[in-house]
Amino acid sequence: MKVKVISRSTDEFTRERSQDLQRVFHNFDPNLRTQEKAVEYKRALNAAKLDKIFARPFIGAMEGHIDAVSCMAKNPNYLKGIFSGSMDGDIRLWDIANRRTVCQFPGHQGAVKGLTASTDGSTLVSCGTDCTVRLWNVPVATIMESDNLSNCSSEPRAVYTGENAFWAVDHQWNGDLFATAGAQVDIWNHNRSQPVNTFKWGTDSVISVRFNPGEPNLLATSASDRSIILYDLRVSSPARKLIMRTKTNSISWNPMEPMNFTAANEDCNCYSYDARKLEEAKCVHKDHVSAVMDIDFSPTGREFVTGSYDRTVRIFLYNGGHSREVYHTKRMQRVFSVKFSCDASYVISGSDDTNLRLWKAKASEQLGVLLPREQKKHEYNEALKKRYKHLPEVKRIIRHRHLPKPIFKAGALRRVMVEAERRKDERRKAHSAPGSIVTEPMRKRRIIKEVE
């Protein structure tokens, strides 16, 4: 006769150390766990509430400038370094981890309007309203780590003078060229005191310029005549031009999908476009209540951060119509520049109140080293929220954001105006001949025409 016995190895339930957690074995048979869905729903609800309780996105402010922060640039070669330029001509290199100034770059006589660093992180290029472009040597990381060289000053390596004020600058990816925007788009080489190429389409000033991260010879610009223009350095003439109803203040390419870019517009929205198909936007990102001043994509390409004239910083998913997070403080004024850190963990904003502010990209993220079981717990909570996010109570808690009263009221007023315009269009269409009025989607409505 065969006798079946229950046996188990002592290694399965014996703790290796006294501090280890006791192993617990679960039987996941749904017949034995009739309350499984209810328990999971309650856990998802608690996880959403805990996220709100521990949402402390603001890490700290970096003081030092004596005028508004007008532009920023990341150091691709140094994770903790970021450059900032202000309206009084001061340029600083910051150590984000210690929140202190590492080096200053004096020299500009007017506002610094553009900053960019070469891909190897050795050269900083700045431009401003004093009609000069300046090249600087960036101190190496070993010097930046030392404490005795704090607040060191640096002399420009080269100074190039133009005829008009410069409004933006950007460096080519893995190349020696950089582009400046002003009365026209100038292409410069590190070793040449005159532009190697010049592009111009129209008479208005160009206010932003961005090189494509995937195709180094392609760049996009926006101008004060409400246009977005694509240039190819391999041909002598501009490639395509898109004219919108309102001005575009800044442009950012998606680093993971280099054919797509997002434009920060004066009409409170951001518009994502495919460079191959400019007749309509891929997505319209709404939520700001004033002009969007700057935009920057995360290195992952899955989300981007925007700074606005309404004194808030918002984080959007690359394909999301509404913001995932909104950051604000009582002291923060109009935000002129924003940047994602190179590891996509932090957001840096520069505003009119002379401060740079450091934020967490995920508001409730736990800082510091996580134990493996803590990491698993966070992943489990995220999976629960994703699974039950469609249920009303969980959805309400996840979506709720506290806003300052002026922004809340401005948002409500903006929704009333949009709804009134929609009703007016419906009535006009109802009282017109069938087919005489065609309703355009929002993705096409803000575009006037495309010129090739």
VMD Tcl script that draws the C-alpha trace (Angstrom):
set ca {
  {0.00 0.00 0.00}
  {1.28 3.45 -0.98}
  {0.93 6.21 1.56}
  {1.05 9.84 0.36}
  {2.60 12.16 2.91}
  {2.98 15.92 3.00}
  {6.63 16.77 3.00}
  {8.57 19.98 2.64}
  {12.18 20.93 2.85}
  {13.29 22.91 5.88}
  {15.19 25.27 3.53}
  {11.88 26.62 2.21}
  {10.65 28.06 5.49}
  {13.83 28.52 7.54}
  {15.18 32.07 7.74}
  {18.84 32.51 6.87}
  {19.23 35.41 9.32}
  {17.16 36.46 12.30}
  {16.35 39.79 10.59}
  {14.81 38.10 7.53}
  {11.07 38.16 7.01}
  {9.21 34.94 7.68}
  {8.19 33.33 4.40}
  {4.45 32.94 3.99}
  {2.96 30.61 1.38}
  {-0.34 31.50 -0.25}
  {-2.75 29.32 -2.16}
  {-4.03 31.47 -5.03}
  {-6.94 29.21 -5.94}
  {-9.88 31.59 -6.65}
  {-12.30 29.10 -5.08}
  {-10.56 29.56 -1.75}
  {-10.20 33.35 -2.07}
  {-13.71 34.65 -2.72}
  {-12.86 38.17 -1.55}
  {-9.76 38.55 -3.73}
  {-11.14 41.33 -5.98}
  {-12.55 43.29 -3.05}
  {-9.25 43.08 -1.16}
  {-7.28 44.18 -4.22}
  {-9.65 47.10 -4.84}
  {-9.22 48.25 -1.24}
  {-5.44 48.01 -1.59}
  {-5.56 50.05 -4.82}
  {-7.67 52.68 -3.05}
  {-5.20 52.83 -0.16}
  {-2.25 53.00 -2.56}
  {-3.84 55.98 -4.38}
  {-4.48 57.73 -1.04}
  {-0.95 57.06 0.20}
  {0.43 58.57 -3.00}
  {-1.37 61.81 -2.16}
  {-0.21 61.74 1.45}
  {3.46 61.29 0.49}
  {3.40 63.62 -2.53}
  {6.22 66.03 -1.66}
  {7.65 66.99 -5.07}
  {9.60 70.10 -4.06}
  {13.18 69.30 -3.01}
  {14.82 72.71 -2.76}
  {15.64 76.06 -4.33}
  {19.04 77.18 -5.65}
  {19.74 80.85 -4.95}
  {22.46 83.04 -6.43}
  {21.16 84.93 -9.45}
  {20.12 88.55 -8.92}
  {17.75 88.70 -11.89}
  {15.23 86.42 -13.59}
  {16.48 83.05 -14.86}
  {15.96 83.19 -18.64}
  {17.47 79.92 -19.92}
  {19.06 76.65 -18.81}
  {21.15 73.87 -20.35}
  {22.06 70.35 -19.23}
  {25.61 69.07 -19.10}
  {25.45 65.77 -21.06}
  {28.73 64.58 -19.59}
  {27.95 65.25 -15.93}
  {24.72 64.03 -14.35}
  {24.66 66.53 -11.49}
  {25.57 69.63 -13.49}
  {23.22 72.23 -14.98}
  {23.91 75.65 -16.49}
  {21.64 78.67 -16.00}
  {21.64 82.14 -17.53}
  {19.88 85.21 -16.20}
  {18.60 88.53 -17.51}
  {21.55 90.43 -16.01}
  {24.14 88.50 -18.07}
  {25.24 86.08 -15.34}
  {25.87 82.41 -16.26}
  {26.34 79.77 -13.55}
  {27.15 76.09 -13.39}
  {25.29 74.35 -10.54}
  {25.89 71.13 -8.67}
  {22.33 69.83 -8.27}
  {23.21 67.29 -5.58}
  {24.67 69.92 -3.24}
  {22.52 72.77 -4.62}
  {25.45 75.17 -4.90}
  {27.21 77.19 -7.59}
  {30.34 75.47 -8.91}
  {31.48 78.02 -11.47}
  {30.48 81.40 -12.88}
  {30.94 82.64 -16.46}
  {30.86 86.49 -16.45}
  {31.03 88.52 -19.65}
  {27.62 89.19 -21.23}
  {26.54 92.84 -21.09}
  {22.84 92.09 -21.58}
  {20.33 89.32 -20.97}
  {21.50 85.76 -21.67}
  {18.82 84.29 -23.96}
  {20.36 80.96 -24.99}
  {22.61 78.29 -23.48}
  {23.73 74.93 -24.84}
  {26.52 72.44 -24.18}
  {28.37 70.24 -26.66}
  {27.61 66.51 -26.59}
  {30.93 65.70 -24.89}
  {30.23 68.34 -22.22}
  {33.53 70.19 -22.76}
  {32.19 73.37 -24.40}
  {29.41 75.74 -23.33}
  {27.90 78.12 -25.89}
  {25.95 81.19 -24.77}
  {24.27 84.02 -26.62}
  {22.35 87.12 -25.62}
  {20.89 90.49 -26.45}
  {24.37 92.09 -26.50}
  {24.80 90.62 -30.03}
  {27.58 88.24 -28.97}
  {28.06 84.48 -28.99}
  {30.55 83.22 -26.40}
  {32.28 79.84 -26.13}
  {33.43 78.66 -22.70}
  {35.53 75.77 -21.42}
  {33.56 73.70 -18.92}
  {35.49 72.54 -15.80}
  {35.91 68.77 -15.68}
  {33.95 66.65 -13.21}
  {36.94 66.06 -10.90}
  {37.35 69.81 -10.40}
  {33.60 70.21 -9.90}
  {33.67 67.67 -7.08}
  {36.31 69.56 -5.09}
  {35.14 72.07 -2.49}
  {38.03 74.51 -2.69}
  {37.13 75.80 -6.16}
  {33.59 76.87 -5.36}
  {32.43 80.03 -7.16}
  {35.41 79.93 -9.54}
  {35.22 82.23 -12.56}
  {36.00 81.40 -16.16}
  {37.06 83.50 -19.15}
  {35.44 82.94 -22.58}
  {37.44 80.85 -25.03}
  {36.08 82.81 -27.97}
  {33.69 85.72 -28.56}
  {31.83 86.06 -31.87}
  {29.92 89.27 -32.61}
  {26.78 89.46 -34.75}
  {24.76 92.32 -36.21}
  {21.56 91.62 -34.25}
  {20.54 90.27 -30.87}
  {20.48 86.49 -30.47}
  {17.42 84.83 -28.95}
  {18.35 81.13 -28.81}
  {21.18 78.69 -29.44}
  {21.43 74.90 -29.75}
  {24.31 72.50 -30.35}
  {24.37 69.72 -32.91}
  {24.30 66.17 -31.52}
  {27.73 64.51 -31.87}
  {29.02 67.31 -34.09}
  {31.02 70.56 -34.09}
  {28.23 72.83 -35.33}
  {25.82 74.97 -33.37}
  {22.93 77.16 -34.49}
  {21.89 80.60 -33.25}
  {18.48 82.23 -33.73}
  {17.89 85.94 -34.14}
  {17.13 87.99 -37.24}
  {18.02 84.77 -39.11}
  {19.30 81.26 -38.36}
  {23.10 81.13 -38.36}
  {25.12 77.90 -38.39}
  {28.51 78.24 -36.67}
  {31.60 76.10 -36.28}
  {33.66 76.07 -33.06}
  {36.76 77.23 -34.95}
  {35.22 79.88 -37.24}
  {34.45 83.45 -36.17}
  {31.86 83.85 -38.96}
  {28.76 81.71 -39.64}
  {29.38 78.84 -42.07}
  {25.77 78.99 -43.27}
  {22.75 81.28 -42.91}
  {19.06 80.54 -43.41}
  {16.22 83.04 -43.61}
  {12.55 82.61 -44.46}
  {10.48 85.71 -43.75}
  {11.35 88.97 -42.01}
  {10.45 88.22 -38.39}
  {12.82 87.23 -35.58}
  {13.49 83.56 -34.89}
  {12.96 82.91 -31.15}
  {13.88 79.23 -30.66}
  {15.99 76.58 -32.39}
  {16.43 72.84 -31.76}
  {18.60 70.23 -33.51}
  {17.11 66.79 -34.09}
  {18.73 64.14 -31.85}
  {18.37 61.36 -34.45}
  {19.21 63.23 -37.66}
  {21.98 65.75 -36.76}
  {21.50 67.79 -39.95}
  {17.84 68.56 -39.28}
  {16.73 71.44 -37.07}
  {13.43 73.08 -36.19}
  {12.86 76.75 -35.37}
  {9.93 78.90 -34.32}
  {9.57 82.58 -35.19}
  {7.57 85.55 -33.97}
  {5.45 85.46 -37.16}
  {3.75 82.32 -35.65}
  {5.67 79.94 -37.91}
  {7.49 76.67 -37.26}
  {10.21 76.01 -39.86}
  {12.24 72.86 -40.53}
  {15.75 73.25 -42.00}
  {18.11 70.67 -43.48}
  {21.79 71.62 -43.39}
  {22.51 69.42 -46.42}
  {20.49 71.69 -48.72}
  {20.77 75.44 -49.15}
  {17.09 76.32 -48.61}
  {14.58 75.68 -45.77}
  {12.55 72.50 -46.03}
  {9.03 73.14 -44.69}
  {7.11 75.88 -42.91}
  {4.00 75.63 -40.75}
  {2.02 78.76 -39.83}
  {-0.18 78.60 -36.72}
  {-2.69 81.05 -35.29}
  {-0.51 81.91 -32.30}
  {3.23 82.10 -31.65}
  {5.30 79.09 -30.61}
  {7.68 79.94 -27.76}
  {9.77 76.76 -27.68}
  {10.23 73.39 -29.40}
  {11.52 70.04 -28.14}
  {12.21 66.84 -30.12}
  {11.30 63.45 -28.69}
  {14.68 61.71 -28.14}
  {13.18 58.21 -28.55}
  {11.03 59.05 -31.59}
  {13.14 61.67 -33.38}
  {10.57 62.24 -36.11}
  {8.17 63.79 -33.54}
  {8.43 67.15 -31.82}
  {6.24 69.12 -29.41}
  {5.70 72.89 -29.62}
  {4.92 75.08 -26.59}
  {2.41 77.64 -27.79}
  {1.18 81.05 -26.72}
  {-2.45 79.83 -26.62}
  {-1.87 77.80 -23.37}
  {-1.56 74.47 -25.22}
  {1.26 72.25 -26.47}
  {1.03 70.56 -29.86}
  {2.82 67.34 -30.83}
  {3.64 66.98 -34.54}
  {5.12 64.38 -36.82}
  {7.74 66.18 -38.92}
  {6.68 64.09 -41.95}
  {3.02 65.12 -41.67}
  {2.57 68.70 -40.51}
  {-0.99 69.26 -41.73}
  {-2.39 68.19 -38.35}
  {-1.10 67.76 -34.81}
  {-0.75 64.24 -33.40}
  {-1.95 65.38 -29.96}
  {-3.04 68.56 -28.20}
  {-1.85 68.87 -24.59}
  {-4.13 71.14 -22.55}
  {-4.23 72.37 -18.93}
  {-2.14 75.53 -18.69}
  {-4.11 78.76 -18.30}
  {-1.46 81.09 -19.73}
  {1.25 81.02 -22.40}
  {3.60 78.02 -22.29}
  {7.15 79.43 -22.20}
  {9.41 76.38 -22.33}
  {9.31 72.62 -22.87}
  {11.75 69.74 -22.46}
  {11.41 66.00 -23.11}
  {12.45 63.34 -20.64}
  {15.41 61.19 -21.83}
  {12.97 58.24 -21.89}
  {10.77 60.03 -24.44}
  {7.63 59.00 -22.52}
  {6.85 62.39 -20.98}
  {7.80 66.05 -21.12}
  {7.81 69.00 -18.73}
  {6.46 72.49 -19.46}
  {6.84 75.83 -17.71}
  {4.24 78.52 -18.11}
  {3.50 82.19 -17.56}
  {0.78 81.06 -15.11}
  {3.53 80.24 -12.53}
  {3.18 76.44 -12.72}
  {5.28 73.53 -13.96}
  {3.39 70.61 -15.49}
  {4.43 67.12 -16.58}
  {2.57 65.53 -19.52}
  {2.68 62.05 -21.00}
  {3.92 62.25 -24.59}
  {0.49 61.09 -25.84}
  {-1.68 62.46 -23.01}
  {-4.11 65.33 -23.45}
  {-3.92 66.44 -19.81}
  {-1.05 66.85 -17.37}
  {0.04 64.07 -15.05}
  {1.45 66.44 -12.42}
  {1.28 70.15 -11.64}
  {3.90 71.81 -9.42}
  {3.69 75.26 -7.85}
  {4.83 77.20 -4.79}
  {3.65 80.45 -3.23}
  {6.94 82.18 -4.04}
  {7.47 80.91 -7.59}
  {6.73 83.48 -10.29}
  {6.49 83.12 -14.07}
  {8.48 80.10 -15.26}
  {10.75 80.89 -18.20}
  {12.75 77.66 -18.49}
  {12.41 74.00 -17.50}
  {14.63 70.95 -17.89}
  {14.44 67.23 -17.13}
  {17.57 65.83 -15.46}
  {19.66 63.43 -17.57}
  {18.41 60.43 -15.55}
  {14.72 61.47 -15.84}
  {14.35 61.47 -12.02}
  {14.19 65.22 -11.43}
  {12.85 68.41 -12.98}
  {14.60 71.78 -12.73}
  {12.69 75.03 -13.27}
  {13.98 78.59 -13.60}
  {11.61 81.46 -12.92}
  {11.22 85.23 -12.72}
  {11.99 85.27 -8.97}
  {15.74 84.59 -9.62}
  {15.62 81.01 -8.24}
  {16.15 77.58 -9.75}
  {13.93 74.95 -8.18}
  {14.49 71.22 -8.01}
  {11.47 68.88 -8.16}
  {10.92 65.14 -8.20}
  {9.62 63.82 -11.52}
  {7.31 61.49 -9.53}
  {5.81 63.48 -6.67}
  {5.47 60.60 -4.19}
  {8.68 58.78 -5.10}
  {10.75 57.67 -2.12}
  {14.24 59.15 -2.19}
  {17.32 57.18 -1.14}
  {18.24 53.52 -1.44}
  {15.27 51.14 -1.44}
  {15.34 47.66 0.00}
  {14.27 44.92 -2.44}
  {11.02 44.34 -0.53}
  {10.27 48.09 -0.58}
  {10.84 48.15 -4.34}
  {8.51 45.17 -4.79}
  {5.87 46.87 -2.63}
  {6.02 50.03 -4.79}
  {5.76 47.97 -7.99}
  {2.79 46.04 -6.58}
  {1.00 49.28 -5.65}
  {1.62 50.73 -9.12}
  {0.21 47.57 -10.72}
  {-2.87 47.77 -8.49}
  {-3.51 51.42 -9.37}
  {-3.11 50.64 -13.06}
  {-5.54 47.74 -12.81}
  {-8.27 49.67 -10.98}
  {-7.68 53.17 -12.36}
  {-10.98 53.12 -14.31}
  {-13.12 52.77 -11.18}
  {-14.68 56.09 -10.08}
  {-13.25 56.41 -6.58}
  {-9.68 55.46 -7.55}
  {-9.88 57.65 -10.65}
  {-11.07 60.65 -8.63}
  {-8.25 60.36 -6.08}
  {-5.54 59.89 -8.73}
  {-6.75 62.82 -10.85}
  {-7.21 65.32 -8.03}
  {-4.67 68.17 -7.89}
  {-4.66 71.10 -5.50}
  {-4.26 74.38 -7.40}
  {-3.73 77.98 -6.26}
  {-6.98 79.93 -6.32}
  {-6.06 82.27 -9.24}
  {-5.09 79.31 -11.45}
  {-8.18 77.33 -10.43}
  {-10.45 80.26 -11.28}
  {-8.63 80.96 -14.56}
  {-9.00 77.28 -15.53}
  {-12.74 77.34 -14.76}
  {-13.16 80.54 -16.79}
  {-11.23 79.04 -19.69}
  {-13.47 75.95 -19.68}
  {-16.57 78.20 -19.74}
  {-15.19 80.12 -22.74}
  {-14.33 76.92 -24.64}
  {-17.79 75.48 -23.94}
  {-19.47 78.72 -25.08}
  {-17.48 78.65 -28.32}
  {-18.44 75.01 -28.89}
  {-22.17 75.78 -28.40}
  {-21.91 78.74 -30.74}
  {-20.36 76.55 -33.45}
  {-23.10 73.94 -32.98}
  {-25.86 76.55 -33.33}
  {-24.22 78.10 -36.38}
  {-24.00 74.66 -37.97}
  {-27.61 73.79 -37.05}
  {-28.94 76.97 -38.70}
  {-26.87 76.71 -41.88}
  {-27.37 74.68 -45.03}
  {-26.33 71.03 -44.61}
  {-22.66 70.57 -45.47}
  {-21.91 74.29 -45.75}
  {-19.98 74.38 -42.44}
  {-17.35 71.76 -41.71}
  {-16.23 71.37 -38.09}
  {-12.48 71.02 -37.83}
  {-10.91 69.02 -34.99}
  {-8.71 70.84 -32.48}
  {-5.65 69.17 -34.03}
  {-6.24 71.09 -37.28}
  {-8.05 74.20 -36.07}
  {-4.97 76.10 -34.84}
  {-3.06 75.58 -38.11}
  {-3.46 78.21 -40.83}
  {-1.40 76.63 -43.61}
  {1.68 74.60 -44.45}
  {4.25 75.94 -46.94}
  {6.83 73.77 -48.71}
}
mol new
graphics top color blue
foreach p $ca { graphics top sphere $p radius 0.5 }
foreach p [lrange $ca 0 end-1] q [lrange $ca 1 end] { graphics top cylinder $p $q radius 0.2 }
display resetview
